[in-house]
Structures are given as C-alpha cells and as structure tokens.
C-alpha cells in the first residue's frame, strides 16, 4: 500500500505551484493549491469553505484567520491567512455581499455545490504530474507538505502537532515523512 507523501524537493514544489499560474492558468485551481499548502487544512475542510469564511463583508476586507470546525475531528481550528493565501485570494476576487454563503470553490457544473473531492484530487494530480510527482501524491500531500517544510524550517514538531490538531505525537511524526535523506542531512551538519 502506498502512502501519500509530501512534496519534499524545492524544485518540484516550485513546478507544482507554477502549474496553474503559468502552464495551465486557472485561478480557482491555483487558489485551492495555495490554501492547501499554506493552511495545513484537510481537503474536506478547504472544500467546505465559503466566501464568508475568508472575507469580512462588514469591513470590506479579508479576514486575518480562517476558523473551521474540522469535519473529521469536530475540533475547531483557527488558521492565520498568511501573505501567500491573501495574495491568491486577491487575484481570485472579492465576491458580492450576497455571496457570503457561496462556496469558495464551487463546482463549475453546479455552482450551488462545492467542488468535489474527486475533482480536487484531479487538480492536485495534474500539477503533481507536471512536477514529476506521479506516485504517492494526493490532496493530503498539500497538508503533509506544509508540515514537512515547516519542520525543515525549524518549526518544532509539538507546534505542528497543535496546528494539525493531532492527539498523538506519533501521528504528527508520520505526517512529516522523515526519510533517510533527512536523517543524513542532520548527521552531515553536526560537528561535535
């Protein structure tokens, strides 16, 4: 059984992120990927977002945080909308106030329904294929990629455990998908 993997290599991640920006331009798909990579949310929670979850119609401005009750765990999670998410949403567009309850990522065939998980999977797989990531990539790779790169940049696993809303450190450890290259890098840098 294959396990979904994060996108580890910086060059592949760059190609993955560029696919819907320049190769096959699609602002909805690009925004979906940007939010997935920068929020650590599960795809079910991303697809459940409405415009009202990201935009404050009373203040006519983007919210600072996405607040979701996770579908899988029932736990509330508060995610800071970083600059990458905000820039992508700016390009995606500000909706009319009456659209506050409209899906952020609606189906192109049925606007009153959110994008399906299967279509989200196809979006991620297409960008992954372009980046040379043909196996072990799925929507969950977005969530795992966030954690992997945060960890590589020095974020402590205990904080990632909290961000992911995991109840056990072992689950977070599996998410990081630490491989032999990561361990070798530590040994190469250590000088005692």
N, C-alpha and C positions, 0 to 999 in steps of 0.2 A: 504494500500500500504506500503510495507516495504522499508526502506531507507538503502542504503549502509552505513555500519558502518566502523570506523577504527578498527584496532586490538589494543585494549586497554591494555590487560593484558600482562605483560612482558614475562611470561612463555609461553603463547600461541604464542606470536610473535617469541620467540626463536624456538619453534617447527615448526612454519610456515617457518622460514628462513632455518631450517635444512633439510626440506623435500627433496629438490633437491640437497642438498650437500651429505647427507649420506643415507637416506632411499630409495630414488629412484634417484640415481645420474644422473643428466642431466645438463651439464654446461650452455647450452643455456637458459634453463628454470630458473636456478639459477641466471644467469646474468640479465635476464629480471626482476625478482623479486627484486634483489639488486638495479638495476637502478630505478625501480618503487618506492621502499621505500625511496631511498636517493635523488631523484631528484625533487619530487613533480610534475612531468610532467603527463599529461593525457596519457592514454594508446595509443591513436591515435598518439600522438607526439613521444612516445617511439618506436612504431612500424614503424614510418616513418624515424627513424634514419638510416644513412648509416655509413660505416666504416670511411668515410671521415669526418663525424661529430664528431668523438671521437678520431681519430688518425691523427697526422700531418705527412704525408709521406715525406715531405721535411726535417723535423727534426728527423725523425725516433723515435718519442716519442708520448705518449698520450697527447692530448690537456689538458689544465687546465680547460676549460669550454666547455659545450655543448651550442651551440647557435641555437635556434629554432624559427621559426615563427609559433606560435601556430595555429593549424588547426581550432580550434573553434573560437578564437577571432581575429586572424590575427595579434596579438601583438607579438613583438619579446621578447624572454625571454633568459636570459643568466644564466646558471646553473653551479655552481662550481662542478667539479668532485672530490668529497671527496675521502678519502682513501679507503672506502668500495667499491665505484664504480671502482676505479683504480685497486684494488686487484682482483676484479671479472673479469674485462676486461683482466688483465694479464693472468689469468687462461683460459679465453675464447680464447685468442690467437690473435696474430698480423697478419693481412692479408697481402697479397702481394699488392704492389702498384697499380696494375691494378684493384684491387677490391675496390678502394676508393668509388665508387658509388654503390657498392653492399649493400644490406640491412644488417644491423647489426643482425636483427632477421628475417631470411628468412624462408619461408615455406619449410618443409622437402620434400614435394611433388613437389613443383615448386620453385626451387632456385631463379628464376628471380622475384619472388613475395615476398612481406613481409608476415610475419606470420599474420594470420587473427585475427581479434578481438575476434571471437568465440573461436579460439584455445587458445589465451591468457587468455580468461575467464576460459576455462577448466583447464589451468595450475594453475591459482590462486585458483580456486575452489578445486582442488585436494590437494594442500598444505593446504588450509583452512580446509578441512575435516580432514586431518591428525592432525591438531592443535585443533580440536574440534570446529571449526567455520563453522557450516553447514548452517546457515542462515545469510542473510544480508551481505554477502561478495561477492565482485566482483573486477574487475580490479581497480575500483575507490577507493576501500579500501586502495590500496597502497598509493595513493595521500593523502587520509584523514589520514592514519596512520602517514605519515611524519609530517603533521601539528599538529596532536594530541600530538605526543611525543615531538615535538619541543616546543609546548606550555607548556607541563608538565615540560620541562627542563628550562623554563624561557624565551623563545623567546616571545617577545611582539606580540600580535595579529596584530598590524599595520605593522610589518615587514612581517608576514605571508601573510597578505593581498597583499603586494607588491610582494612577492615570487609567490603567486598564480595568480597574475595579475587580482585580483578581482576588480571590480569597486565600490563595496559597502561592508562596514564592516559587514552588516547582512549576506552576503553570506559566508564570512570567519567564522563568528560565527557559522553558520550551519555546516560548514565543520569540526569544532572542535568537534562537537557532545558531548558537555559537558553534563554529566548526573548527577543524584543525588549523586552518589558516589564521583564525582569530587568536587561537592559543599560541601559535608560532610567533605571531606579532608581539605578544606580551613578552615571551622569552627573548626575542631579538632586542627589545627596548631596555630590558632590565640590566643594569650594571651594578653589581654589588662589590 
